[in-house]
Amino acid sequence: MYYLLRQKKRQLIRLAYMIVLLAASYQSGAQEVELNLPNHDDKKYFLGIGLIYNTSRFNITHHPSFLGQDSVLTVESQAGGGFGLAGLHTYRISKRFEVRAIFPQLLFSYKNLVYDLKTPDASKEEQKQMTKRVESILVGLPVHLKFRSDRIGNFRVYMFGGAKFEYDLASNSTARRAEGLVKLSKYDFGVEAGIGFSFYFPVFILSPEIKFSNGLMNTHSRDENLKFSNTIDKLNSRMVLFSLIFEG
């Protein structure tokens, strides 16, 4: 066992040594590459535009009355896709930190709620399993604090975190003929975090970015008279966004 541990230790040392050599060779090679946009880091403020793909779902909290009824057996959330556009405004605080406001941010997304019914109502064309599609058109204002790594040639890594405020243009919370619907409120507030990679080109910066966004507010407008609504207490949004950001 001692011999095996010694061999394992030697292998780890060799692997670490190889990683150090590769990092050193990459950095020395990067120093020979001509820097694109060399004066960009001197800018205090710059603009950008983002193309966004999102996938979203609900985090469901059942109402206490859920266990006392027998019409709906289960309620689950299925993720759905969507897309969006965003304008970015970035202000540099220091070499490492930036503040970024994303406005306007327009997201089109949808989520599914899947119900298993015990006794479907044939007169209402109900089935054993019912899927309710919830569509949203979200106008948002996320604000992030970014932490940037050193620039290695024409490449940089950054991390960020912050908060968001969203308004749903497609909210059905005031709908009158709401039978069969799940109503959502118009407003949501949440927290966000993610990571991105900046690639410097001669005339622009391309930054692929992934972001995780969690809503903190209950977006469900519960109606105890509706079968598909009264079994749910809270609906909190969960979203993953992949963006291609162009800055100059």
QUIHUHU-V27516 format. One record per residue. N is the residue number from 1. RES is the residue in three letters. PHI is phi in whole degrees, -180 to 180 (none if undefined). OMEGA is omega in whole degrees, 0 to 359 (none if undefined). NEAR is the number of other C-alpha atoms within 10 Angstrom. Layout:
# QUIHUHU-V27516
n->(N & N)
res->(RES & RES)
phi->(PHI & PHI)
omega->(OMEGA & OMEGA)
near->(NEAR & NEAR)
This chain:
# QUIHUHU-V27516
n->(1 & 2 & 3 & 4 & 5 & 6 & 7 & 8 & 9 & 10 & 11 & 12 & 13 & 14 & 15 & 16 & 17 & 18 & 19 & 20 & 21 & 22 & 23 & 24 & 25 & 26 & 27 & 28 & 29 & 30 & 31 & 32 & 33 & 34 & 35 & 36 & 37 & 38 & 39 & 40 & 41 & 42 & 43 & 44 & 45 & 46 & 47 & 48 & 49 & 50 & 51 & 52 & 53 & 54 & 55 & 56 & 57 & 58 & 59 & 60 & 61 & 62 & 63 & 64 & 65 & 66 & 67 & 68 & 69 & 70 & 71 & 72 & 73 & 74 & 75 & 76 & 77 & 78 & 79 & 80 & 81 & 82 & 83 & 84 & 85 & 86 & 87 & 88 & 89 & 90 & 91 & 92 & 93 & 94 & 95 & 96 & 97 & 98 & 99 & 100 & 101 & 102 & 103 & 104 & 105 & 106 & 107 & 108 & 109 & 110 & 111 & 112 & 113 & 114 & 115 & 116 & 117 & 118 & 119 & 120 & 121 & 122 & 123 & 124 & 125 & 126 & 127 & 128 & 129 & 130 & 131 & 132 & 133 & 134 & 135 & 136 & 137 & 138 & 139 & 140 & 141 & 142 & 143 & 144 & 145 & 146 & 147 & 148 & 149 & 150 & 151 & 152 & 153 & 154 & 155 & 156 & 157 & 158 & 159 & 160 & 161 & 162 & 163 & 164 & 165 & 166 & 167 & 168 & 169 & 170 & 171 & 172 & 173 & 174 & 175 & 176 & 177 & 178 & 179 & 180 & 181 & 182 & 183 & 184 & 185 & 186 & 187 & 188 & 189 & 190 & 191 & 192 & 193 & 194 & 195 & 196 & 197 & 198 & 199 & 200 & 201 & 202 & 203 & 204 & 205 & 206 & 207 & 208 & 209 & 210 & 211 & 212 & 213 & 214 & 215 & 216 & 217 & 218 & 219 & 220 & 221 & 222 & 223 & 224 & 225 & 226 & 227 & 228 & 229 & 230 & 231 & 232 & 233 & 234 & 235 & 236 & 237 & 238 & 239 & 240 & 241 & 242 & 243 & 244 & 245 & 246 & 247 & 248)
res->(MET & TYR & TYR & LEU & LEU & ARG & GLN & LYS & LYS & ARG & GLN & LEU & ILE & ARG & LEU & ALA & TYR & MET & ILE & VAL & LEU & LEU & ALA & ALA & SER & TYR & GLN & SER & GLY & ALA & GLN & GLU & VAL & GLU & LEU & ASN & LEU & PRO & ASN & HIS & ASP & ASP & LYS & LYS & TYR & PHE & LEU & GLY & ILE & GLY & LEU & ILE & TYR & ASN & THR & SER & ARG & PHE & ASN & ILE & THR & HIS & HIS & PRO & SER & PHE & LEU & GLY & GLN & ASP & SER & VAL & LEU & THR & VAL & GLU & SER & GLN & ALA & GLY & GLY & GLY & PHE & GLY & LEU & ALA & GLY & LEU & HIS & THR & TYR & ARG & ILE & SER & LYS & ARG & PHE & GLU & VAL & ARG & ALA & ILE & PHE & PRO & GLN & LEU & LEU & PHE & SER & TYR & LYS & ASN & LEU & VAL & TYR & ASP & LEU & LYS & THR & PRO & ASP & ALA & SER & LYS & GLU & GLU & GLN & LYS & GLN & MET & THR & LYS & ARG & VAL & GLU & SER & ILE & LEU & VAL & GLY & LEU & PRO & VAL & HIS & LEU & LYS & PHE & ARG & SER & ASP & ARG & ILE & GLY & ASN & PHE & ARG & VAL & TYR & MET & PHE & GLY & GLY & ALA & LYS & PHE & GLU & TYR & ASP & LEU & ALA & SER & ASN & SER & THR & ALA & ARG & ARG & ALA & GLU & GLY & LEU & VAL & LYS & LEU & SER & LYS & TYR & ASP & PHE & GLY & VAL & GLU & ALA & GLY & ILE & GLY & PHE & SER & PHE & TYR & PHE & PRO & VAL & PHE & ILE & LEU & SER & PRO & GLU & ILE & LYS & PHE & SER & ASN & GLY & LEU & MET & ASN & THR & HIS & SER & ARG & ASP & GLU & ASN & LEU & LYS & PHE & SER & ASN & THR & ILE & ASP & LYS & LEU & ASN & SER & ARG & MET & VAL & LEU & PHE & SER & LEU & ILE & PHE & GLU & GLY)
phi->(none & -62 & -64 & -65 & -63 & -65 & -64 & -64 & -63 & -63 & -64 & -66 & -64 & -63 & -65 & -62 & -63 & -66 & -64 & -61 & -64 & -65 & -64 & -66 & -68 & -66 & -68 & -66 & -68 & -67 & -66 & -86 & -79 & -68 & -75 & -88 & 47 & -64 & -97 & -64 & -69 & -86 & -73 & -85 & -148 & -152 & -110 & -158 & -136 & -123 & -104 & -123 & -116 & -131 & -129 & -138 & -154 & -108 & -96 & -98 & -116 & -74 & -76 & -54 & -75 & -59 & -74 & -96 & -117 & -130 & -89 & -110 & -84 & -143 & -133 & -131 & -108 & -113 & -73 & -131 & -97 & -178 & -145 & -171 & -132 & -150 & -105 & -117 & -126 & -119 & -121 & -84 & -89 & -153 & -61 & -98 & -119 & -137 & -109 & -126 & -111 & -108 & -157 & -82 & -118 & -120 & -122 & -107 & -147 & -146 & -137 & -112 & -111 & -108 & -111 & -103 & -100 & -80 & -131 & -62 & -90 & -66 & -67 & -106 & 58 & -84 & -120 & -60 & -122 & -116 & -116 & -106 & -90 & -112 & -101 & -136 & -122 & -104 & -101 & -125 & -135 & -84 & -128 & -125 & -107 & -103 & -115 & -109 & -82 & -65 & -82 & -108 & 64 & -110 & -140 & -155 & -112 & -144 & -124 & -154 & -156 & 176 & -132 & -139 & -127 & -132 & -125 & -94 & -70 & -100 & -60 & -110 & -66 & -102 & -64 & -87 & -85 & -102 & -62 & 89 & -100 & -118 & -82 & -121 & -76 & -83 & -115 & -150 & -133 & -159 & -119 & -140 & -156 & -174 & -142 & -144 & -133 & -99 & -116 & -89 & -108 & -56 & -122 & -158 & -115 & -107 & -128 & -67 & -145 & -120 & -136 & -111 & -128 & -121 & -78 & -100 & -92 & -80 & -90 & -87 & -99 & -71 & -128 & -70 & -90 & -107 & -62 & -85 & -114 & -73 & -83 & -107 & -96 & -128 & -127 & -111 & -77 & -132 & -143 & -118 & -122 & -114 & -125 & -111 & -107 & -114 & -130 & -145)
omega->(179 & 179 & 179 & 178 & 179 & 178 & 179 & 180 & 179 & 179 & 179 & 178 & 178 & 180 & 179 & 180 & 179 & 179 & 178 & 179 & 180 & 179 & 180 & 180 & 178 & 181 & 179 & 177 & 180 & 179 & 180 & 181 & 178 & 182 & 172 & 180 & 185 & 183 & 184 & 182 & 177 & 180 & 176 & 184 & 177 & 185 & 176 & 176 & 183 & 171 & 194 & 165 & 182 & 170 & 188 & 178 & 176 & 164 & 190 & 169 & 182 & 176 & 178 & 181 & 182 & 181 & 182 & 179 & 184 & 180 & 180 & 182 & 180 & 173 & 179 & 178 & 175 & 181 & 175 & 183 & 178 & 182 & 180 & 178 & 181 & 170 & 186 & 177 & 186 & 177 & 182 & 178 & 181 & 180 & 185 & 192 & 175 & 171 & 183 & 173 & 181 & 180 & 356 & 171 & 181 & 182 & 171 & 183 & 173 & 179 & 179 & 169 & 184 & 182 & 168 & 183 & 178 & 182 & 179 & 178 & 183 & 180 & 179 & 178 & 177 & 178 & 180 & 177 & 182 & 177 & 177 & 180 & 181 & 181 & 180 & 170 & 192 & 170 & 189 & 174 & 173 & 175 & 186 & 167 & 184 & 173 & 187 & 174 & 171 & 176 & 177 & 185 & 179 & 184 & 177 & 176 & 175 & 174 & 182 & 176 & 180 & 184 & 180 & 169 & 183 & 175 & 184 & 179 & 183 & 181 & 179 & 186 & 180 & 181 & 180 & 179 & 189 & 182 & 182 & 181 & 168 & 186 & 176 & 176 & 185 & 191 & 175 & 176 & 183 & 179 & 183 & 176 & 181 & 181 & 181 & 182 & 183 & 176 & 184 & 175 & 185 & 185 & 179 & 177 & 177 & 183 & 168 & 187 & 174 & 186 & 176 & 186 & 181 & 176 & 181 & 182 & 173 & 183 & 182 & 174 & 190 & 175 & 185 & 180 & 182 & 184 & 184 & 181 & 189 & 178 & 182 & 176 & 184 & 171 & 177 & 184 & 174 & 185 & 172 & 184 & 173 & 186 & 166 & 186 & 178 & 181 & 179 & none)
near->(6 & 7 & 8 & 9 & 10 & 11 & 12 & 12 & 12 & 12 & 12 & 12 & 12 & 12 & 12 & 12 & 12 & 12 & 12 & 12 & 12 & 12 & 12 & 12 & 12 & 13 & 13 & 13 & 12 & 16 & 13 & 9 & 11 & 11 & 17 & 17 & 15 & 12 & 8 & 14 & 12 & 10 & 10 & 12 & 15 & 14 & 14 & 17 & 20 & 22 & 15 & 21 & 19 & 22 & 17 & 21 & 23 & 21 & 15 & 18 & 14 & 16 & 15 & 12 & 12 & 17 & 11 & 9 & 12 & 10 & 15 & 19 & 15 & 14 & 20 & 14 & 18 & 14 & 16 & 17 & 16 & 18 & 17 & 19 & 18 & 21 & 17 & 20 & 18 & 21 & 16 & 17 & 13 & 13 & 12 & 12 & 17 & 18 & 18 & 21 & 18 & 21 & 17 & 16 & 20 & 21 & 21 & 19 & 22 & 20 & 21 & 19 & 19 & 17 & 19 & 17 & 18 & 14 & 13 & 16 & 11 & 8 & 6 & 8 & 7 & 13 & 15 & 12 & 15 & 16 & 15 & 15 & 15 & 19 & 19 & 20 & 18 & 22 & 19 & 21 & 18 & 22 & 22 & 21 & 19 & 23 & 17 & 19 & 15 & 11 & 15 & 17 & 20 & 19 & 19 & 16 & 17 & 18 & 19 & 20 & 18 & 18 & 17 & 19 & 16 & 20 & 18 & 20 & 13 & 15 & 19 & 19 & 18 & 12 & 10 & 7 & 7 & 15 & 13 & 13 & 18 & 22 & 20 & 21 & 18 & 19 & 17 & 20 & 20 & 18 & 17 & 19 & 17 & 19 & 17 & 21 & 19 & 20 & 18 & 22 & 14 & 12 & 9 & 16 & 20 & 19 & 22 & 16 & 20 & 19 & 18 & 16 & 21 & 21 & 22 & 14 & 15 & 19 & 22 & 20 & 20 & 21 & 19 & 13 & 10 & 14 & 16 & 23 & 20 & 19 & 25 & 22 & 20 & 18 & 22 & 19 & 22 & 17 & 19 & 17 & 19 & 19 & 21 & 16 & 23 & 19 & 18 & 15)
